[in-house]
Amino acid sequence: MSKIGTLVGSQMYMFFFLSGMGSWFSYEKNKDAVLYWKNRAKRTVVPYLLLSVVAYSILDLCLHHDFIGFILDLICVSFYTKHVGAWYVAVLDALYVIPVITRTVPNKIKKPR
């Protein structure tokens, strides 16, 4: 069982690494934050919403009759509060902010004379 845990853990680290590198190189292409986030939204948010609206409608609305749970699951808040749901979408959203911050914040700070 520990070999399976090691394999799954190493794949998760690889997911984080490749997602971060992909985000960085994607942002470095044109360095326009608005265009970068629009492209990321088209590639991740739109497919996620198409699938999750159907899945969470069945799970939360039809089976549990919980509209608030549906909204929380849909916007990934349930991952942070209950540790359930689409963890990869919540992580990707955070990873998409990092390249923009690491490139714009240092440029805004004045260099000492």
C-alpha positions as CSV (number, residue, x, y, z in Angstrom):
1,M,0.0,0.0,0.0
2,S,2.9,2.4,0.7
3,K,4.1,2.0,-2.9
4,I,0.7,3.2,-4.2
5,G,0.8,6.2,-1.8
6,T,4.3,7.1,-3.0
7,L,3.2,6.8,-6.7
8,V,0.1,8.9,-6.2
9,G,2.1,11.5,-4.2
10,S,4.8,11.8,-6.8
11,Q,2.2,12.2,-9.5
12,M,0.5,15.0,-7.6
13,Y,3.9,16.8,-7.2
14,M,4.4,16.4,-11.0
15,F,1.0,17.9,-11.6
16,F,1.9,20.9,-9.5
17,F,5.2,21.3,-11.2
18,L,4.0,21.0,-14.8
19,S,0.9,23.2,-14.1
20,G,3.2,25.9,-12.6
21,M,5.7,25.7,-15.5
22,G,2.9,25.8,-18.1
23,S,1.4,28.8,-16.4
24,W,4.8,30.6,-16.2
25,F,5.7,30.0,-19.9
26,S,2.2,30.9,-21.0
27,Y,2.4,34.3,-19.2
28,E,5.9,34.9,-20.5
29,K,4.7,34.8,-24.1
30,N,3.0,38.2,-24.1
31,K,3.1,39.4,-20.4
32,D,-0.5,40.8,-20.7
33,A,-2.3,39.8,-17.5
34,V,-5.8,40.3,-18.9
35,L,-5.1,38.2,-22.0
36,Y,-3.4,35.6,-19.9
37,W,-6.4,35.2,-17.6
38,K,-8.9,35.2,-20.5
39,N,-6.9,32.3,-22.1
40,R,-6.7,30.4,-18.8
41,A,-10.5,30.9,-18.2
42,K,-11.3,29.5,-21.7
43,R,-9.1,26.5,-21.1
44,T,-10.1,25.6,-17.5
45,V,-13.1,27.5,-16.2
46,V,-15.4,26.8,-19.2
47,P,-14.9,23.0,-19.3
48,Y,-15.0,22.9,-15.5
49,L,-18.4,24.7,-15.4
50,L,-19.8,22.6,-18.2
51,L,-19.0,19.4,-16.3
52,S,-19.5,20.6,-12.7
53,V,-22.9,22.2,-13.3
54,V,-24.3,18.8,-14.4
55,A,-22.5,16.8,-11.7
56,Y,-23.2,19.1,-8.8
57,S,-26.8,19.6,-10.0
58,I,-27.4,15.8,-9.7
59,L,-25.4,15.5,-6.4
60,D,-26.4,18.6,-4.6
61,L,-29.8,19.6,-6.0
62,C,-31.4,16.3,-6.9
63,L,-30.0,14.0,-4.2
64,H,-29.3,16.3,-1.3
65,H,-31.7,19.2,-2.1
66,D,-29.0,21.7,-1.0
67,F,-28.8,24.9,-3.2
68,I,-26.1,26.5,-1.0
69,G,-24.0,23.3,-1.2
70,F,-24.4,23.5,-5.0
71,I,-23.1,27.0,-5.1
72,L,-20.2,26.3,-2.7
73,D,-19.2,23.2,-4.7
74,L,-19.4,25.1,-8.0
75,I,-17.1,27.9,-7.0
76,C,-14.7,25.5,-5.1
77,V,-15.3,27.0,-1.7
78,S,-16.2,23.6,-0.4
79,F,-12.6,22.5,-1.1
80,Y,-11.3,25.1,1.3
81,T,-14.0,24.6,3.9
82,K,-14.8,20.9,3.8
83,H,-11.9,19.5,1.8
84,V,-14.2,18.0,-0.8
85,G,-14.7,18.8,-4.5
86,A,-12.5,19.8,-7.4
87,W,-9.2,20.4,-5.6
88,Y,-7.4,20.7,-8.9
89,V,-9.5,23.6,-10.1
90,A,-8.9,25.5,-6.8
91,V,-5.1,24.8,-7.1
92,L,-5.0,25.9,-10.7
93,D,-6.8,29.1,-9.9
94,A,-4.1,29.9,-7.3
95,L,-1.3,28.8,-9.7
96,Y,-2.7,31.2,-12.4
97,V,-2.2,34.2,-10.0
98,I,1.5,33.4,-9.1
99,P,3.1,34.3,-12.5
100,V,1.3,37.6,-12.7
101,I,2.2,38.6,-9.2
102,T,5.9,37.5,-9.4
103,R,6.4,39.5,-12.6
104,T,4.4,42.7,-11.8
105,V,5.0,43.3,-8.1
106,P,8.8,43.5,-8.4
107,N,8.5,45.9,-11.4
108,K,6.2,48.2,-9.4
109,I,8.7,48.5,-6.5
110,K,11.2,51.2,-7.0
111,K,14.8,50.1,-7.1
112,P,17.0,51.8,-4.5
113,R,19.4,54.4,-5.8
